[in-house]
């Protein structure tokens, strides 16, 4: 599933082609994906100008004067900018046409979403999918303090707390594993047992790992590609994720794998205690 870096890479890729442009047509080739498309969406968006692009966690946002389009890439979705109109493939479900170019949403597994939040319904942060999300990690100056304060009564493993998204948003499975490794924190450690000093280290690593992943175009596991059709290469620098049995890049110990909440967790038993 695309995580925060992949979604941010996508946002940066589509922004120059969308911002300031007028939507001339909306083509929907299905009734919906994970949820039905909003009724009359084409009419809502036609002849409206994209004022800005944004991101909240793993949700892409296209802001208009009268509301915001919310796009979730789901498990396997991606957006591409096309300068022509090639015949749509089996999994090309939505086209947003902007003059001579178009943004095409491809989603083989159909777990993605395209939703509308009208301005009259309040601030975009009040949308039911966004209002419970935690703080954005990048640019947050007090991330360690927030993590420490919010986990004083949480006995759940720190890995699960990071994935929950209610304290800090967008730290998905790949980047949680990598951040915990670099912070030397075992993934099964109870969140409430971690000191502020250790959360200081974890916050620094979360921000560093996410920023590095964005810089390198995200990860290319499974189906993710950027808006330009290119794959990211951050996966080439993983220290633990998806490296079960391989030597830890730091100490040489074999990387271990466990299952937490039905998700694979990778860690080094020597470096992370």
The 8 nearest C-alpha neighbors of each residue, nearest first, counted from 0:
[[1, 74, 75, 2, 73, 223, 221, 72],
 [2, 0, 5, 6, 223, 74, 3, 72],
 [1, 3, 5, 4, 171, 57, 0, 6],
 [2, 4, 169, 6, 57, 5, 56, 7],
 [5, 3, 213, 7, 217, 6, 2, 212],
 [6, 4, 217, 8, 1, 2, 7, 3],
 [5, 7, 9, 3, 8, 4, 57, 10],
 [6, 8, 10, 4, 9, 5, 3, 11],
 [9, 7, 5, 11, 6, 10, 213, 4],
 [8, 10, 12, 6, 7, 226, 225, 11],
 [11, 9, 7, 12, 13, 8, 14, 6],
 [10, 12, 8, 14, 9, 13, 7, 15],
 [11, 13, 9, 10, 226, 14, 8, 227],
 [12, 14, 10, 16, 11, 15, 17, 226],
 [13, 15, 17, 11, 16, 18, 12, 10],
 [16, 14, 17, 13, 18, 12, 11, 19],
 [17, 15, 14, 13, 18, 20, 80, 100],
 [18, 16, 14, 20, 15, 13, 49, 19],
 [19, 17, 49, 51, 20, 14, 50, 15],
 [18, 20, 49, 50, 48, 17, 21, 51],
 [21, 19, 17, 48, 18, 49, 97, 22],
 [22, 20, 48, 47, 46, 97, 23, 49],
 [23, 21, 97, 46, 45, 47, 24, 96],
 [24, 22, 45, 97, 46, 96, 21, 98],
 [23, 25, 96, 45, 22, 95, 26, 41],
 [24, 26, 95, 41, 94, 96, 27, 45],
 [25, 27, 94, 93, 28, 24, 95, 41],
 [28, 26, 93, 29, 92, 25, 94, 30],
 [27, 29, 92, 93, 26, 30, 91, 31],
 [30, 28, 31, 27, 92, 32, 93, 36],
 [29, 31, 35, 36, 28, 32, 27, 34],
 [32, 30, 35, 36, 29, 34, 33, 112],
 [31, 33, 109, 34, 112, 111, 110, 35],
 [32, 34, 110, 112, 111, 109, 31, 35],
 [33, 35, 32, 31, 112, 36, 113, 111],
 [36, 34, 31, 30, 32, 37, 33, 112],
 [35, 37, 31, 30, 113, 38, 114, 34],
 [38, 36, 40, 114, 39, 35, 115, 113],
 [37, 39, 40, 36, 35, 41, 43, 42],
 [38, 40, 42, 41, 37, 43, 36, 44],
 [41, 39, 43, 42, 37, 38, 44, 36],
 [40, 42, 25, 44, 43, 39, 45, 24],
 [41, 43, 39, 40, 45, 44, 25, 24],
 [44, 42, 40, 41, 45, 39, 47, 46],
 [45, 43, 41, 47, 42, 40, 46, 22],
 [46, 44, 22, 23, 47, 42, 24, 41],
 [45, 47, 22, 23, 21, 44, 48, 24],
 [48, 46, 21, 45, 44, 22, 49, 63],
 [47, 49, 21, 20, 50, 19, 63, 22],
 [50, 48, 63, 18, 19, 20, 51, 62],
 [49, 51, 63, 19, 62, 18, 48, 64],
 [52, 50, 18, 62, 49, 61, 53, 19],
 [51, 53, 61, 60, 62, 14, 18, 10],
 [54, 52, 60, 59, 61, 51, 55, 10],
 [53, 55, 59, 60, 58, 56, 57, 7],
 [56, 54, 58, 57, 59, 53, 129, 60],
 [55, 57, 169, 168, 58, 3, 54, 135],
 [56, 58, 3, 6, 55, 2, 169, 59],
 [57, 59, 71, 55, 56, 54, 70, 60],
 [60, 58, 54, 70, 69, 53, 71, 55],
 [59, 61, 53, 69, 54, 52, 68, 62],
 [62, 60, 52, 68, 67, 51, 53, 49],
 [61, 63, 67, 51, 50, 49, 52, 60],
 [64, 62, 49, 66, 50, 65, 67, 48],
 [63, 65, 66, 62, 50, 48, 118, 47],
 [66, 64, 118, 63, 117, 67, 119, 62],
 [67, 65, 117, 118, 63, 116, 64, 62],
 [68, 66, 62, 116, 61, 63, 115, 69],
 [67, 69, 115, 61, 60, 114, 116, 62],
 [70, 68, 60, 114, 113, 59, 115, 67],
 [71, 69, 113, 59, 112, 58, 60, 72],
 [70, 72, 112, 58, 111, 73, 59, 113],
 [71, 73, 76, 111, 77, 70, 74, 75],
 [72, 74, 111, 110, 71, 76, 75, 0],
 [75, 73, 0, 110, 76, 72, 1, 108],
 [76, 74, 222, 106, 73, 0, 108, 107],
 [77, 75, 106, 72, 105, 73, 74, 111],
 [76, 78, 105, 104, 72, 224, 223, 106],
 [79, 77, 104, 226, 103, 105, 102, 80],
 [80, 78, 226, 103, 102, 227, 81, 228],
 [79, 81, 102, 101, 226, 103, 227, 82],
 [82, 80, 101, 83, 100, 79, 102, 84],
 [81, 83, 100, 99, 101, 80, 84, 102],
 [84, 82, 81, 100, 85, 99, 101, 80],
 [83, 85, 86, 81, 82, 101, 100, 87],
 [86, 84, 87, 83, 81, 88, 82, 103],
 [87, 85, 84, 88, 91, 83, 89, 103],
 [88, 86, 91, 85, 89, 90, 92, 84],
 [87, 89, 91, 90, 86, 105, 92, 85],
 [88, 90, 91, 87, 92, 107, 105, 106],
 [89, 91, 107, 105, 88, 106, 92, 87],
 [92, 90, 105, 88, 87, 89, 104, 93],
 [91, 93, 28, 90, 105, 104, 27, 29],
 [94, 92, 27, 104, 26, 103, 91, 28],
 [95, 93, 103, 26, 102, 25, 96, 101],
 [94, 96, 25, 102, 101, 24, 103, 26],
 [95, 97, 101, 24, 23, 22, 25, 94],
 [98, 96, 22, 23, 100, 101, 21, 99],
 [97, 99, 100, 23, 96, 22, 21, 101],
 [100, 98, 97, 82, 83, 101, 96, 84],
 [101, 99, 82, 97, 81, 98, 83, 96],
 [100, 102, 96, 81, 95, 97, 80, 103],
 [101, 103, 80, 95, 94, 79, 81, 96],
 [102, 104, 94, 79, 78, 93, 101, 105],
 [105, 103, 78, 93, 91, 77, 92, 94],
 [104, 106, 91, 90, 76, 77, 92, 78],
 [105, 107, 76, 109, 90, 108, 75, 104],
 [108, 106, 90, 109, 75, 105, 76, 91],
 [107, 109, 110, 106, 75, 74, 76, 111],
 [110, 108, 32, 106, 111, 107, 33, 73],
 [111, 109, 73, 33, 108, 74, 32, 112],
 [112, 110, 73, 72, 71, 109, 33, 32],
 [111, 113, 71, 70, 33, 32, 114, 34],
 [112, 114, 70, 69, 36, 71, 68, 115],
 [113, 115, 69, 68, 37, 112, 36, 70],
 [116, 114, 68, 69, 67, 117, 37, 113],
 [117, 115, 67, 66, 68, 118, 123, 114],
 [116, 118, 66, 119, 120, 65, 115, 67],
 [119, 117, 66, 65, 120, 121, 116, 122],
 [118, 120, 117, 121, 65, 66, 122, 116],
 [121, 119, 118, 117, 116, 122, 123, 125],
 [120, 122, 119, 118, 123, 125, 117, 126],
 [121, 123, 124, 125, 118, 120, 126, 119],
 [122, 124, 125, 126, 121, 116, 67, 118],
 [125, 123, 130, 122, 126, 129, 121, 127],
 [124, 126, 130, 123, 122, 127, 121, 129],
 [127, 125, 129, 124, 128, 123, 130, 116],
 [126, 128, 129, 130, 125, 131, 124, 123],
 [127, 129, 126, 130, 131, 132, 125, 124],
 [130, 128, 126, 132, 127, 124, 131, 125],
 [129, 131, 125, 124, 132, 127, 126, 128],
 [132, 130, 129, 165, 133, 128, 127, 164],
 [133, 131, 165, 129, 130, 164, 168, 134],
 [134, 132, 165, 166, 167, 168, 164, 131],
 [133, 135, 167, 168, 136, 166, 132, 139],
 [134, 136, 168, 137, 167, 133, 139, 56],
 [137, 135, 139, 134, 167, 138, 206, 168],
 [138, 136, 139, 206, 135, 210, 209, 205],
 [137, 139, 140, 136, 135, 206, 142, 141],
 [138, 140, 136, 137, 142, 141, 135, 134],
 [141, 139, 142, 138, 143, 137, 136, 144],
 [142, 140, 144, 143, 139, 145, 202, 146],
 [141, 143, 145, 144, 139, 140, 202, 146],
 [144, 142, 199, 198, 146, 202, 145, 141],
 [145, 143, 147, 141, 146, 142, 148, 195],
 [144, 146, 142, 148, 143, 147, 149, 141],
 [147, 145, 143, 149, 144, 148, 142, 150],
 [146, 148, 144, 150, 145, 149, 195, 143],
 [149, 147, 145, 146, 150, 144, 151, 143],
 [148, 150, 146, 147, 151, 145, 166, 152],
 [151, 149, 153, 191, 152, 147, 148, 190],
 [150, 152, 191, 153, 149, 148, 147, 190],
 [153, 151, 150, 191, 154, 149, 190, 148],
 [154, 152, 150, 191, 155, 151, 190, 189],
 [153, 155, 189, 191, 190, 152, 156, 192],
 [154, 156, 189, 153, 190, 157, 160, 159],
 [157, 155, 189, 187, 188, 158, 159, 190],
 [156, 158, 190, 160, 159, 189, 188, 186],
 [157, 159, 186, 161, 156, 160, 162, 175],
 [160, 158, 162, 161, 157, 156, 163, 155],
 [159, 161, 157, 163, 162, 158, 156, 155],
 [160, 162, 158, 159, 163, 164, 157, 170],
 [161, 163, 159, 164, 160, 171, 170, 158],
 [164, 162, 160, 161, 165, 159, 166, 168],
 [165, 163, 168, 167, 162, 166, 133, 132],
 [164, 166, 133, 132, 163, 167, 131, 168],
 [167, 165, 133, 164, 134, 168, 146, 149],
 [166, 168, 133, 134, 164, 165, 135, 136],
 [169, 167, 164, 133, 56, 135, 134, 170],
 [168, 170, 56, 3, 171, 57, 2, 164],
 [171, 169, 175, 174, 168, 162, 161, 172],
 [172, 170, 162, 169, 174, 173, 2, 175],
 [171, 173, 175, 174, 176, 162, 170, 262],
 [174, 172, 176, 175, 171, 240, 177, 170],
 [173, 175, 177, 176, 172, 171, 170, 178],
 [174, 176, 178, 172, 177, 173, 170, 171],
 [177, 175, 174, 179, 173, 178, 265, 240],
 [176, 178, 174, 180, 175, 179, 181, 239],
 [179, 177, 175, 205, 204, 181, 180, 176],
 [180, 178, 182, 184, 176, 181, 177, 183],
 [179, 181, 183, 177, 178, 182, 271, 176],
 [180, 182, 178, 183, 179, 204, 177, 201],
 [181, 183, 179, 201, 180, 200, 184, 178],
 [184, 182, 271, 180, 181, 270, 179, 185],
 [185, 183, 271, 179, 182, 272, 186, 180],
 [184, 186, 271, 272, 187, 188, 183, 179],
 [187, 185, 158, 188, 157, 184, 156, 179],
 [188, 186, 156, 185, 189, 157, 158, 155],
 [189, 187, 156, 185, 186, 157, 190, 192],
 [188, 190, 156, 154, 155, 192, 191, 157],
 [191, 189, 157, 192, 156, 193, 150, 153],
 [190, 192, 151, 150, 153, 189, 193, 154],
 [193, 191, 190, 189, 194, 188, 151, 154],
 [192, 194, 191, 190, 197, 198, 195, 189],
 [195, 193, 197, 196, 198, 192, 147, 191],
 [194, 196, 198, 197, 147, 199, 193, 143],
 [197, 195, 199, 194, 198, 200, 193, 143],
 [198, 196, 200, 199, 194, 195, 193, 201],
 [197, 199, 201, 195, 143, 200, 196, 202],
 [198, 200, 143, 196, 197, 202, 201, 195],
 [201, 199, 197, 203, 198, 182, 202, 204],
 [200, 202, 198, 182, 204, 203, 199, 205],
 [203, 201, 205, 143, 199, 204, 200, 142],
 [202, 204, 200, 206, 201, 205, 207, 199],
 [203, 205, 207, 201, 178, 206, 202, 208],
 [206, 204, 202, 178, 208, 207, 203, 201],
 [205, 207, 209, 204, 203, 208, 137, 210],
 [206, 208, 204, 210, 205, 209, 211, 203],
 [207, 209, 211, 205, 210, 206, 204, 212],
 [210, 208, 212, 206, 211, 207, 205, 4],
 [209, 211, 213, 207, 212, 208, 206, 214],
 [212, 210, 214, 208, 213, 209, 207, 215],
 [211, 213, 217, 209, 215, 214, 233, 210],
 [214, 212, 4, 216, 210, 217, 215, 211],
 [213, 215, 211, 212, 216, 210, 217, 8],
 [216, 214, 212, 213, 233, 217, 232, 231],
 [215, 217, 231, 213, 214, 8, 212, 232],
 [218, 216, 231, 5, 212, 213, 4, 233],
 [217, 219, 231, 233, 234, 232, 220, 216],
 [220, 218, 223, 231, 230, 221, 232, 224],
 [221, 219, 218, 222, 223, 234, 0, 1],
 [220, 222, 223, 219, 75, 0, 218, 74],
 [221, 223, 75, 220, 224, 219, 76, 0],
 [222, 224, 219, 221, 1, 220, 77, 75],
 [225, 223, 230, 229, 228, 77, 222, 219],
 [224, 226, 228, 227, 229, 9, 230, 8],
 [225, 227, 79, 78, 12, 9, 228, 80],
 [228, 226, 225, 229, 79, 80, 12, 224],
 [229, 227, 225, 226, 224, 79, 230, 80],
 [230, 228, 225, 224, 227, 231, 226, 216],
 [231, 229, 224, 219, 225, 232, 228, 223],
 [232, 230, 216, 217, 218, 219, 215, 233],
 [231, 233, 234, 218, 235, 215, 216, 217],
 [232, 234, 218, 235, 212, 215, 217, 236],
 [235, 233, 218, 232, 236, 237, 219, 220],
 [234, 236, 233, 232, 237, 218, 238, 231],
 [235, 237, 234, 233, 238, 232, 239, 212],
 [238, 236, 234, 239, 235, 240, 177, 233],
 [237, 239, 248, 236, 240, 177, 247, 242],
 [240, 238, 242, 265, 266, 237, 254, 241],
 [239, 241, 265, 242, 237, 173, 176, 238],
 [240, 242, 243, 239, 265, 237, 256, 263],
 [243, 241, 239, 240, 245, 254, 244, 265],
 [244, 242, 254, 255, 245, 256, 241, 265],
 [245, 243, 253, 254, 242, 255, 246, 256],
 [244, 246, 253, 242, 243, 254, 247, 252],
 [247, 245, 253, 251, 252, 254, 248, 244],
 [246, 248, 251, 252, 249, 250, 254, 253],
 [247, 249, 238, 251, 246, 250, 239, 252],
 [248, 250, 247, 251, 270, 238, 252, 246],
 [251, 249, 247, 252, 248, 270, 269, 246],
 [250, 252, 247, 246, 248, 249, 253, 245],
 [253, 251, 247, 246, 250, 254, 267, 269],
 [254, 252, 246, 244, 245, 247, 255, 251],
 [255, 253, 243, 267, 244, 245, 266, 247],
 [256, 254, 243, 266, 265, 267, 244, 253],
 [255, 257, 265, 264, 243, 263, 266, 254],
 [258, 256, 264, 263, 259, 265, 255, 262],
 [257, 259, 263, 262, 261, 264, 260, 256],
 [260, 258, 262, 261, 263, 264, 257, 159],
 [259, 261, 262, 258, 159, 263, 264, 158],
 [260, 262, 259, 258, 263, 264, 257, 159],
 [263, 261, 259, 258, 260, 264, 172, 257],
 [262, 264, 258, 257, 259, 256, 265, 261],
 [263, 265, 257, 256, 258, 262, 176, 259],
 [264, 266, 256, 240, 239, 255, 176, 263],
 [267, 265, 255, 239, 254, 268, 180, 256],
 [268, 266, 254, 270, 269, 271, 255, 247],
 [269, 267, 271, 270, 266, 272, 255, 254],
 [268, 270, 267, 271, 272, 252, 250, 266],
 [271, 269, 267, 183, 268, 272, 180, 250],
 [272, 270, 183, 185, 184, 268, 269, 267],
 [271, 185, 184, 270, 268, 183, 269, 188]]
